[in-house]
Amino acid sequence: MIIPVRCFGCGKPLGQLWEEYKKRTGAGEDARTVLDELGLERYCCRATLLGHAEMLPEVTKFKKA
């Protein structure tokens, strides 16, 4: 739900890169170029950002039990 602070595979910090990635890909830039410019070379780090689905807005609609 929330972007991981660190990569699951190697432990590299990723949390600070999410906003930049989201902003640039939302503006129409190619995800491959953005990841290269952010310095993400390992497949595990790239997969963490590419595979993330932001579901927090949908989850917050529901009432706590």
Order of alpha helices (4+ residues) and beta strands (2+ residues): alpha-alpha-alpha-alpha
